Structure formats: structure tokens, C-alpha cells
Amino acid sequence: MDALAVAVVAVVLVVPGVVLWRAVGGRRAFGTTAERATHAALHEASLASPPLRAGLTVDAATRSAGHLRALLGSAAVAMTDTERLLAWDGTGQHHAPVAHDLATDALQRGRTTVQRVTCGDPDCPVRSAVVCPLVLDDRVVGTLTAYDTDAGPGLVRAAGEVARWVSGQLELAELDESRSRLAEAQVRALRAQISPHFVYNALTAIASFVRTDPERARELLLEFADFTRYSSQTHGEFTTLAEELRSIDRYLLLERARFGERLQVVLRVAPEVLPVAVPDLCLQPLVENAVQHGLEHGRGRGTVTVVAEDDGAQCRITVEDDGVGSDPERIRAVLAGTADGDSIGMANVDARLRAVYGDDHGLLVETALGAGTKVTIRVPKWHAGVSAP
């Protein structure tokens, strides 16, 4: 193996994409052979990582195999799953049809094997193979095979390290998929939670206008249809703040028809934050809570205020009501998921915000008995992996 392959053993477990250099009087090019090999290995690992984060598929294997071969400095590399060859990169393509058969022992035993390769072409450099299992949660899900003229200790060790690194990328891919499935399940739970109580009250309010004001009844019925359509459709994990606010506006329009002058609504939205991507249905449960606690459990009039404003690199959104408020200890229990009663909405939103942006971006709730409630959300204007369709 060349110096690049030797460098793999030392650096393959380092976070891909990190570029190391020594600065003496400013930046300078890598000087020694070891420095250049280390940089080249890190570069190849950073290129192989993104496709592998999609899982062990034909496309991911095809796109990453060349970079893995460059990491190993071998004549060829093959990747398989438990049933078939996924990709071959390098010379000796005529050996590809039996690559999966060659991997059978490693797949069954879950251990690296070194095997001789028979070839009738005297010019073919493929004479040995190092077959390494790819392991995910103690399950062998595939193999990485390095082919070369001689499978010396250096290639065996390097192939093993690269296979462990690939297994780590596949584990991250599975975690990403699990997170995505969880987020989808949480949004489905919110959609299923559209209160039958709200539906009944909205339809009752619409019915009250059928004879006295048919045109308004028609308009409200269309708004109700649009609201329920948005709330029940799958938009993806994220949507724009503009779409979320549009749905909230429909909801408040229906509630104003029900409560009349008792419900006052204040909306203040900075135009520059409308395109910001936010988790789907992240505001609707908060506005529903504000109406419920501001009017349904209160007396007289109530005001619900929704503000979305620019805050530097972030967008700050507040939902506030001047209703009966709540015991702060109960809110803590709601956000912790330990409260009794119908509290899935707020806890759901808080959990999704923390999962996407980190614990610093959970809900900030200010409340006290008899003092109303103010809920604040802060979302970055840009965040890796967050985009609206």
C-alpha cells in the first residue's frame, strides 16, 4: 500500500471534512508525505460520507466505492449487502459476478476473512481479497472487500478500519431515518388531535349564519374546509412560517365567528420572516391553547396575540393570551410529558423543536394563575437539514 492507505488507519475515525494544517507565519501547503496523505485520506472520507448517510443502497455504494478505494489504495473495492453485489470500483471488473459469493463467509461469521482470488489473466492485479463485515447493531448488513495483488497486514488493518467507519456512517443513517419516522409520527398525532370539540363548535357557528347571513356561512364553510385540509395533509416535516400563519388565520377566523366580539386577535408579523422554515404544525396547538385558556375557561373578553419578528440570526414567535393562566408546575409536567389530561399538543411541539434545533430551542412558557400565558419559540432562519418544500 502507498502512504495514503497507511494514513487511513490513523485518521479514518476522525470526523470527515476536518482539515488540519500547521500555520507558521500564515497558511502553508502540507509539507511532509504523512501530512499530504492525512489530508488526502480525510478528503476522501468526507466525500464518501454523504452517500453512506442514505443507508446501504446501490446508489450509496456506487457513489462511495471510489472514495473508499482511494482511502485503501487498493486495486479494487466491492460492496455487498446480505443478498447481492451493490457496487464494484477499480480494475478486475470480471471478478465482480462472484464478489458476493466471496463475501459469504464474512457475512455468516461476522469476521474479516482474507482469501486468494484465482484469475486466468496474468496482467490482472486482483489476486487477494480482504473481506470485512459491515455491522449495524450487532447485525451483519453487508461487506466491504478490498482487492489487491497481495493482502498484507497493512491492507488487512486498513480495510478493517474503513469497514468500521462505514458501519458507523450506516448507523448514523439509521438514526436519521428513525428521527424522521418519529417526527412524522408526532405530526400525525397532532393531526389526529384536531379537537372534535372544535369541529363541532365551528360547524355550529357556521350553521347559525345559514339563515341570517348565507354568504358569510358560505365563506366560513370554505375557510373550515381549507383549515381541515391543511391540518390533515402531509406537507413534509417542515413548512414555511407564512403557511403556518395562514392556517392559524383560518382557525382564528372560525373562532371569531363563534365568540364574536368576545375574542380579540392581534397579529403582528414581520414580512422578512415569512419564508423561514419551521416544523409543521408548530404554532397551531399553541394558538388553540391560547383560545381555550383565554376564553373557554375565562369570562368576558379575551385577547390572543401572535407576534413573529426578526431577531438577528433567528426568528422569534410569541403566542400570548390574557386568560386564566396556569400553574407553572403543571406546565413543567406538561413539557416533561407527565401531566394528566389533554396536553399532547404543547409537549409535542416542545419535543420536536428540541429534536430539530437542540435543547436551547424548546418552548419558553411564562404563566401564572390569573396572569395569562405567553409562549415563545425561537427558530434559526437557517439550520442544516431544515427546509420547506
Secondary structure, 3 states (H helix, E strand, C coil): CCHHHHHHHHHCCCCCCCCCCCCCCCCCCCCCHHHHHHHHHHHHHHHHHHHHCCCCCHHHHHHHHHHHHHHHCCCEEEEEECCCEEEEEECCHHHHHHHHHHCHHHHHHCCCEEEECCCCCCCCCCCEEEEEEEEECCEEEEEEEEEECCCCHHHHHHHHHHHHHHHHHHHHHHHHHHHHHHHHHHHHHHHHCCCHHHHHHHHHHHHHCCCCCHHHHHHHHHHHHHHHHHHHCCCCCEEEHHHHHHHHHHHHHHHHHHHHHHEEEEEEECHHHCCCEEECCCCHHHHHHHHHHHHHCCCCCEEEEEEEEEECCEEEEEEEECCCCCCHHHHHHHHHCCCCCCCHHHHHHHHHHHHHHCHHHCCEEEECCCCCEEEEEEEECCCCCCCCC
